[in-house]
Amino acid sequence: MADRKSFYDQIDSNKRNSWILVFVVMVTLGFLTLAIGGIIAYNWNVGVMFIFLMFASVFNIAYILYTYYNSDKVALKSVNAYEADPNHPNFSQLHHIIEEMAIAGGMPKPRVYVMPTQDINAFATGRDPEHSVVCVTEGCLMKLNRQELQSVIAHEMTHIRNYDIRFVTLVAVMVGLVSIISQMFLRSLWYGSMFGGGRRRGGGGGNVVFLLLGIVLAIVAPLIVKLVQLAISRKREYMADGGAVELTRYPEGMISALKKIEADYAQPRKHSEVSAAVAPMFLADPTKHRITSLFQTHPPIADRIKALQAM
């Protein structure tokens, strides 16, 4: 019994780890900006390039904000989801379960959509609980019993309840900025702005140090922050699993649903095509083509089951 932990401990642990990962992204961005700032002090041509970089960053943030405020529409359209009619007998149980979980979580009932595929999966989207959507696959309705479906819904409601979309968008902004800064800096080197006769103002040795540091960070930083972004996504899935137990008080329901999902995706049949852009939103990774666990958007199902069994 000493190895078992409450779902509150699991959720607190994952929240703490997620913010630590965000701190790593911010530190990486800070070091990259510091290195480029040092180079600007020695070469005004790079300063001109940095101005363009700032404009690009503004456009990047504007795009992410647009996506943030329209994330539900974009996600639903990308998977051809349709709204579940509460008066249709096929969706009455689904609506009842979502109403139950909304009451248990103390939040408004989200809009309900269904994705036309036989896979067992689900996702939540929307910028806050007042503008939220829960989408389940037809496979969920056909292959899961009520307790399993309730756990899947509770998992997605936890994503909404924890403002995961807002949190992930914040990380996406920082990851996007790191990528833009790195690409613009490397391109400035390629086009000769660093070596093409810019006005240097003394201290050549210092310029070389900042230059080498900038090159290394520009190459390595995007990979680091991308891995951190994926790690955050995996932590949020553990947190949502813990939240599902909190709402249902029944970890066996989530365990059973995950086992069915694992068995379902192991079947040698054609699965639905899902864009990599929306794949991290799903309960389970619908793409299943990651090279290693470092590049997975979701933790292995076996590890999620183990964590649930330890609660």
Secondary structure as the mmCIF struct_conf table of DSSP 4:
data_model
#
loop_
_struct_conf.conf_type_id
_struct_conf.id
_struct_conf.beg_label_comp_id
_struct_conf.beg_label_asym_id
_struct_conf.beg_label_seq_id
_struct_conf.end_label_comp_id
_struct_conf.end_label_asym_id
_struct_conf.end_label_seq_id
TURN_TY1_P TURN_TY1_P1 ALA A 2 ASP A 3
HELX_RH_AL_P HELX_RH_AL_P1 PHE A 7 ILE A 40
TURN_TY1_P TURN_TY1_P2 ALA A 41 TYR A 42
HELX_RH_AL_P HELX_RH_AL_P2 TRP A 44 TYR A 69
TURN_TY1_P TURN_TY1_P3 ASN A 70 ASN A 70
HELX_RH_AL_P HELX_RH_AL_P3 SER A 71 SER A 78
TURN_TY1_P TURN_TY1_P4 VAL A 79 ASN A 80
STRN STRN1 TYR A 82 GLU A 83
HELX_LH_PP_P HELX_LH_PP_P1 ALA A 84 ASP A 85
TURN_TY1_P TURN_TY1_P5 PRO A 86 ASN A 87
BEND BEND1 HIS A 88 HIS A 88
TURN_TY1_P TURN_TY1_P6 PRO A 89 PHE A 91
HELX_RH_AL_P HELX_RH_AL_P4 SER A 92 GLY A 105
TURN_TY1_P TURN_TY1_P7 GLY A 106 GLY A 106
BEND BEND2 MET A 107 MET A 107
HELX_LH_PP_P HELX_LH_PP_P2 PRO A 108 PRO A 110
STRN STRN2 ARG A 111 MET A 115
BEND BEND3 GLN A 118 ASP A 119
STRN STRN3 ALA A 122 THR A 125
BEND BEND4 ARG A 127 ASP A 128
HELX_RH_3T_P HELX_RH_3T_P1 PRO A 129 HIS A 131
STRN STRN4 VAL A 133 THR A 137
HELX_RH_AL_P HELX_RH_AL_P5 GLU A 138 LYS A 143
HELX_RH_AL_P HELX_RH_AL_P6 ARG A 146 ARG A 161
TURN_TY1_P TURN_TY1_P8 ASN A 162 TYR A 163
HELX_RH_AL_P HELX_RH_AL_P7 ASP A 164 TRP A 190
TURN_TY1_P TURN_TY1_P9 TYR A 191 PHE A 195
BEND BEND5 GLY A 196 GLY A 196
BEND BEND6 GLY A 202 GLY A 202
HELX_RH_AL_P HELX_RH_AL_P8 GLY A 204 THR A 248
BEND BEND7 ARG A 249 ARG A 249
HELX_RH_AL_P HELX_RH_AL_P9 PRO A 251 ALA A 266
BEND BEND8 GLN A 267 ARG A 269
HELX_LH_PP_P HELX_LH_PP_P3 LYS A 270 GLU A 273
TURN_TY1_P TURN_TY1_P10 ALA A 276 VAL A 278
HELX_RH_3T_P HELX_RH_3T_P2 ALA A 279 MET A 281
STRN STRN5 PHE A 282 PHE A 282
BEND BEND9 LEU A 283 ALA A 284
BEND BEND10 PRO A 286 THR A 287
BEND BEND11 ILE A 291 THR A 292
HELX_RH_3T_P HELX_RH_3T_P3 SER A 293 PHE A 295
BEND BEND12 THR A 297 HIS A 298
HELX_RH_AL_P HELX_RH_AL_P10 ILE A 301 GLN A 309
TURN_TY1_P TURN_TY1_P11 ALA A 310 ALA A 310
#
